[in-house]
Amino acid sequence: MVRVKFYGRLKARYGIRVTEVAGTSLEDVITAIVTKHPEVRAEDLRNATVIVNRKQGDRKDNQGLSFSSGDELVFISPVGGG
């Protein structure tokens, strides 16, 4: 199982702080989250910043991420400002 945390607007919008799902790729994890929590929009997760085991990845390479049981995945909603 992968431990998943939501921060920022994702946490506020969906009311989910922590959940656990099975999956070995980012798309597997997103699908599992949406299945477990149907109110979550997959597109919101695909657009989020992803942190795995406290290390931020390159957003361009998010699709290449792989996970093992016990990993921690954090989704942070994008922030804009001006």
MODELLER restraints for C-alpha pairs under 7 A, 6 or more apart:
rsr = mdl.restraints
at = mdl.atoms
rsr.add(forms.Gaussian(group=physical.xy_distance, feature=features.Distance(at['CA:1:A'], at['CA:20:A']), mean=6.08, stdev=0.5))
rsr.add(forms.Gaussian(group=physical.xy_distance, feature=features.Distance(at['CA:1:A'], at['CA:21:A']), mean=5.32, stdev=0.5))
rsr.add(forms.Gaussian(group=physical.xy_distance, feature=features.Distance(at['CA:1:A'], at['CA:22:A']), mean=4.58, stdev=0.5))
rsr.add(forms.Gaussian(group=physical.xy_distance, feature=features.Distance(at['CA:1:A'], at['CA:69:A']), mean=4.71, stdev=0.5))
rsr.add(forms.Gaussian(group=physical.xy_distance, feature=features.Distance(at['CA:1:A'], at['CA:70:A']), mean=6.00, stdev=0.5))
rsr.add(forms.Gaussian(group=physical.xy_distance, feature=features.Distance(at['CA:2:A'], at['CA:20:A']), mean=5.51, stdev=0.5))
rsr.add(forms.Gaussian(group=physical.xy_distance, feature=features.Distance(at['CA:2:A'], at['CA:21:A']), mean=5.42, stdev=0.5))
rsr.add(forms.Gaussian(group=physical.xy_distance, feature=features.Distance(at['CA:2:A'], at['CA:22:A']), mean=5.85, stdev=0.5))
rsr.add(forms.Gaussian(group=physical.xy_distance, feature=features.Distance(at['CA:2:A'], at['CA:23:A']), mean=6.97, stdev=0.5))
rsr.add(forms.Gaussian(group=physical.xy_distance, feature=features.Distance(at['CA:2:A'], at['CA:69:A']), mean=5.55, stdev=0.5))
rsr.add(forms.Gaussian(group=physical.xy_distance, feature=features.Distance(at['CA:2:A'], at['CA:70:A']), mean=5.51, stdev=0.5))
rsr.add(forms.Gaussian(group=physical.xy_distance, feature=features.Distance(at['CA:2:A'], at['CA:71:A']), mean=5.21, stdev=0.5))
rsr.add(forms.Gaussian(group=physical.xy_distance, feature=features.Distance(at['CA:2:A'], at['CA:72:A']), mean=5.91, stdev=0.5))
rsr.add(forms.Gaussian(group=physical.xy_distance, feature=features.Distance(at['CA:2:A'], at['CA:73:A']), mean=6.98, stdev=0.5))
rsr.add(forms.Gaussian(group=physical.xy_distance, feature=features.Distance(at['CA:3:A'], at['CA:19:A']), mean=6.05, stdev=0.5))
rsr.add(forms.Gaussian(group=physical.xy_distance, feature=features.Distance(at['CA:3:A'], at['CA:20:A']), mean=4.52, stdev=0.5))
rsr.add(forms.Gaussian(group=physical.xy_distance, feature=features.Distance(at['CA:3:A'], at['CA:21:A']), mean=6.76, stdev=0.5))
rsr.add(forms.Gaussian(group=physical.xy_distance, feature=features.Distance(at['CA:3:A'], at['CA:70:A']), mean=6.79, stdev=0.5))
rsr.add(forms.Gaussian(group=physical.xy_distance, feature=features.Distance(at['CA:3:A'], at['CA:71:A']), mean=6.30, stdev=0.5))
rsr.add(forms.Gaussian(group=physical.xy_distance, feature=features.Distance(at['CA:3:A'], at['CA:72:A']), mean=4.75, stdev=0.5))
rsr.add(forms.Gaussian(group=physical.xy_distance, feature=features.Distance(at['CA:3:A'], at['CA:73:A']), mean=6.11, stdev=0.5))
rsr.add(forms.Gaussian(group=physical.xy_distance, feature=features.Distance(at['CA:4:A'], at['CA:18:A']), mean=5.59, stdev=0.5))
rsr.add(forms.Gaussian(group=physical.xy_distance, feature=features.Distance(at['CA:4:A'], at['CA:19:A']), mean=5.25, stdev=0.5))
rsr.add(forms.Gaussian(group=physical.xy_distance, feature=features.Distance(at['CA:4:A'], at['CA:20:A']), mean=5.73, stdev=0.5))
rsr.add(forms.Gaussian(group=physical.xy_distance, feature=features.Distance(at['CA:4:A'], at['CA:72:A']), mean=5.92, stdev=0.5))
rsr.add(forms.Gaussian(group=physical.xy_distance, feature=features.Distance(at['CA:4:A'], at['CA:73:A']), mean=4.79, stdev=0.5))
rsr.add(forms.Gaussian(group=physical.xy_distance, feature=features.Distance(at['CA:4:A'], at['CA:74:A']), mean=5.70, stdev=0.5))
rsr.add(forms.Gaussian(group=physical.xy_distance, feature=features.Distance(at['CA:5:A'], at['CA:17:A']), mean=5.57, stdev=0.5))
rsr.add(forms.Gaussian(group=physical.xy_distance, feature=features.Distance(at['CA:5:A'], at['CA:18:A']), mean=4.49, stdev=0.5))
rsr.add(forms.Gaussian(group=physical.xy_distance, feature=features.Distance(at['CA:5:A'], at['CA:19:A']), mean=6.58, stdev=0.5))
rsr.add(forms.Gaussian(group=physical.xy_distance, feature=features.Distance(at['CA:5:A'], at['CA:73:A']), mean=6.34, stdev=0.5))
rsr.add(forms.Gaussian(group=physical.xy_distance, feature=features.Distance(at['CA:5:A'], at['CA:74:A']), mean=4.73, stdev=0.5))
rsr.add(forms.Gaussian(group=physical.xy_distance, feature=features.Distance(at['CA:5:A'], at['CA:75:A']), mean=6.28, stdev=0.5))
rsr.add(forms.Gaussian(group=physical.xy_distance, feature=features.Distance(at['CA:6:A'], at['CA:16:A']), mean=6.54, stdev=0.5))
rsr.add(forms.Gaussian(group=physical.xy_distance, feature=features.Distance(at['CA:6:A'], at['CA:17:A']), mean=5.26, stdev=0.5))
rsr.add(forms.Gaussian(group=physical.xy_distance, feature=features.Distance(at['CA:6:A'], at['CA:18:A']), mean=6.52, stdev=0.5))
rsr.add(forms.Gaussian(group=physical.xy_distance, feature=features.Distance(at['CA:6:A'], at['CA:74:A']), mean=5.96, stdev=0.5))
rsr.add(forms.Gaussian(group=physical.xy_distance, feature=features.Distance(at['CA:6:A'], at['CA:75:A']), mean=5.09, stdev=0.5))
rsr.add(forms.Gaussian(group=physical.xy_distance, feature=features.Distance(at['CA:6:A'], at['CA:76:A']), mean=6.22, stdev=0.5))
rsr.add(forms.Gaussian(group=physical.xy_distance, feature=features.Distance(at['CA:7:A'], at['CA:75:A']), mean=6.29, stdev=0.5))
rsr.add(forms.Gaussian(group=physical.xy_distance, feature=features.Distance(at['CA:7:A'], at['CA:76:A']), mean=4.94, stdev=0.5))
rsr.add(forms.Gaussian(group=physical.xy_distance, feature=features.Distance(at['CA:7:A'], at['CA:77:A']), mean=6.78, stdev=0.5))
rsr.add(forms.Gaussian(group=physical.xy_distance, feature=features.Distance(at['CA:8:A'], at['CA:76:A']), mean=5.93, stdev=0.5))
rsr.add(forms.Gaussian(group=physical.xy_distance, feature=features.Distance(at['CA:8:A'], at['CA:77:A']), mean=5.68, stdev=0.5))
rsr.add(forms.Gaussian(group=physical.xy_distance, feature=features.Distance(at['CA:9:A'], at['CA:77:A']), mean=5.75, stdev=0.5))
rsr.add(forms.Gaussian(group=physical.xy_distance, feature=features.Distance(at['CA:10:A'], at['CA:76:A']), mean=6.97, stdev=0.5))
rsr.add(forms.Gaussian(group=physical.xy_distance, feature=features.Distance(at['CA:10:A'], at['CA:77:A']), mean=5.79, stdev=0.5))
rsr.add(forms.Gaussian(group=physical.xy_distance, feature=features.Distance(at['CA:11:A'], at['CA:17:A']), mean=5.81, stdev=0.5))
rsr.add(forms.Gaussian(group=physical.xy_distance, feature=features.Distance(at['CA:14:A'], at['CA:40:A']), mean=6.58, stdev=0.5))
rsr.add(forms.Gaussian(group=physical.xy_distance, feature=features.Distance(at['CA:21:A'], at['CA:29:A']), mean=6.64, stdev=0.5))
rsr.add(forms.Gaussian(group=physical.xy_distance, feature=features.Distance(at['CA:21:A'], at['CA:32:A']), mean=6.04, stdev=0.5))
rsr.add(forms.Gaussian(group=physical.xy_distance, feature=features.Distance(at['CA:21:A'], at['CA:33:A']), mean=6.60, stdev=0.5))
rsr.add(forms.Gaussian(group=physical.xy_distance, feature=features.Distance(at['CA:22:A'], at['CA:29:A']), mean=6.52, stdev=0.5))
rsr.add(forms.Gaussian(group=physical.xy_distance, feature=features.Distance(at['CA:22:A'], at['CA:32:A']), mean=6.76, stdev=0.5))
rsr.add(forms.Gaussian(group=physical.xy_distance, feature=features.Distance(at['CA:23:A'], at['CA:29:A']), mean=4.83, stdev=0.5))
rsr.add(forms.Gaussian(group=physical.xy_distance, feature=features.Distance(at['CA:23:A'], at['CA:67:A']), mean=6.98, stdev=0.5))
rsr.add(forms.Gaussian(group=physical.xy_distance, feature=features.Distance(at['CA:24:A'], at['CA:66:A']), mean=5.27, stdev=0.5))
rsr.add(forms.Gaussian(group=physical.xy_distance, feature=features.Distance(at['CA:24:A'], at['CA:67:A']), mean=4.60, stdev=0.5))
rsr.add(forms.Gaussian(group=physical.xy_distance, feature=features.Distance(at['CA:24:A'], at['CA:68:A']), mean=6.22, stdev=0.5))
rsr.add(forms.Gaussian(group=physical.xy_distance, feature=features.Distance(at['CA:25:A'], at['CA:65:A']), mean=5.92, stdev=0.5))
rsr.add(forms.Gaussian(group=physical.xy_distance, feature=features.Distance(at['CA:25:A'], at['CA:66:A']), mean=4.58, stdev=0.5))
rsr.add(forms.Gaussian(group=physical.xy_distance, feature=features.Distance(at['CA:25:A'], at['CA:67:A']), mean=6.05, stdev=0.5))
rsr.add(forms.Gaussian(group=physical.xy_distance, feature=features.Distance(at['CA:26:A'], at['CA:63:A']), mean=6.18, stdev=0.5))
rsr.add(forms.Gaussian(group=physical.xy_distance, feature=features.Distance(at['CA:26:A'], at['CA:65:A']), mean=6.04, stdev=0.5))
rsr.add(forms.Gaussian(group=physical.xy_distance, feature=features.Distance(at['CA:26:A'], at['CA:66:A']), mean=6.69, stdev=0.5))
rsr.add(forms.Gaussian(group=physical.xy_distance, feature=features.Distance(at['CA:30:A'], at['CA:42:A']), mean=6.27, stdev=0.5))
rsr.add(forms.Gaussian(group=physical.xy_distance, feature=features.Distance(at['CA:30:A'], at['CA:45:A']), mean=6.88, stdev=0.5))
rsr.add(forms.Gaussian(group=physical.xy_distance, feature=features.Distance(at['CA:34:A'], at['CA:40:A']), mean=5.60, stdev=0.5))
rsr.add(forms.Gaussian(group=physical.xy_distance, feature=features.Distance(at['CA:34:A'], at['CA:41:A']), mean=6.90, stdev=0.5))
rsr.add(forms.Gaussian(group=physical.xy_distance, feature=features.Distance(at['CA:34:A'], at['CA:42:A']), mean=6.49, stdev=0.5))
rsr.add(forms.Gaussian(group=physical.xy_distance, feature=features.Distance(at['CA:45:A'], at['CA:75:A']), mean=6.76, stdev=0.5))
rsr.add(forms.Gaussian(group=physical.xy_distance, feature=features.Distance(at['CA:48:A'], at['CA:75:A']), mean=5.75, stdev=0.5))
rsr.add(forms.Gaussian(group=physical.xy_distance, feature=features.Distance(at['CA:48:A'], at['CA:76:A']), mean=5.43, stdev=0.5))
rsr.add(forms.Gaussian(group=physical.xy_distance, feature=features.Distance(at['CA:48:A'], at['CA:77:A']), mean=4.77, stdev=0.5))
rsr.add(forms.Gaussian(group=physical.xy_distance, feature=features.Distance(at['CA:48:A'], at['CA:78:A']), mean=5.69, stdev=0.5))
rsr.add(forms.Gaussian(group=physical.xy_distance, feature=features.Distance(at['CA:49:A'], at['CA:59:A']), mean=6.73, stdev=0.5))
rsr.add(forms.Gaussian(group=physical.xy_distance, feature=features.Distance(at['CA:49:A'], at['CA:75:A']), mean=5.77, stdev=0.5))
rsr.add(forms.Gaussian(group=physical.xy_distance, feature=features.Distance(at['CA:49:A'], at['CA:76:A']), mean=5.09, stdev=0.5))
rsr.add(forms.Gaussian(group=physical.xy_distance, feature=features.Distance(at['CA:49:A'], at['CA:77:A']), mean=6.33, stdev=0.5))
rsr.add(forms.Gaussian(group=physical.xy_distance, feature=features.Distance(at['CA:49:A'], at['CA:78:A']), mean=6.49, stdev=0.5))
rsr.add(forms.Gaussian(group=physical.xy_distance, feature=features.Distance(at['CA:50:A'], at['CA:56:A']), mean=6.30, stdev=0.5))
rsr.add(forms.Gaussian(group=physical.xy_distance, feature=features.Distance(at['CA:50:A'], at['CA:57:A']), mean=6.52, stdev=0.5))
rsr.add(forms.Gaussian(group=physical.xy_distance, feature=features.Distance(at['CA:50:A'], at['CA:73:A']), mean=6.96, stdev=0.5))
rsr.add(forms.Gaussian(group=physical.xy_distance, feature=features.Distance(at['CA:50:A'], at['CA:74:A']), mean=5.68, stdev=0.5))
rsr.add(forms.Gaussian(group=physical.xy_distance, feature=features.Distance(at['CA:50:A'], at['CA:75:A']), mean=5.01, stdev=0.5))
rsr.add(forms.Gaussian(group=physical.xy_distance, feature=features.Distance(at['CA:50:A'], at['CA:76:A']), mean=6.54, stdev=0.5))
rsr.add(forms.Gaussian(group=physical.xy_distance, feature=features.Distance(at['CA:51:A'], at['CA:57:A']), mean=6.19, stdev=0.5))
rsr.add(forms.Gaussian(group=physical.xy_distance, feature=features.Distance(at['CA:51:A'], at['CA:73:A']), mean=5.77, stdev=0.5))
rsr.add(forms.Gaussian(group=physical.xy_distance, feature=features.Distance(at['CA:51:A'], at['CA:74:A']), mean=4.99, stdev=0.5))
rsr.add(forms.Gaussian(group=physical.xy_distance, feature=features.Distance(at['CA:51:A'], at['CA:75:A']), mean=6.69, stdev=0.5))
rsr.add(forms.Gaussian(group=physical.xy_distance, feature=features.Distance(at['CA:52:A'], at['CA:72:A']), mean=5.76, stdev=0.5))
rsr.add(forms.Gaussian(group=physical.xy_distance, feature=features.Distance(at['CA:52:A'], at['CA:73:A']), mean=4.65, stdev=0.5))
rsr.add(forms.Gaussian(group=physical.xy_distance, feature=features.Distance(at['CA:52:A'], at['CA:74:A']), mean=6.40, stdev=0.5))
rsr.add(forms.Gaussian(group=physical.xy_distance, feature=features.Distance(at['CA:53:A'], at['CA:71:A']), mean=6.17, stdev=0.5))
rsr.add(forms.Gaussian(group=physical.xy_distance, feature=features.Distance(at['CA:53:A'], at['CA:72:A']), mean=5.11, stdev=0.5))
rsr.add(forms.Gaussian(group=physical.xy_distance, feature=features.Distance(at['CA:53:A'], at['CA:73:A']), mean=6.45, stdev=0.5))
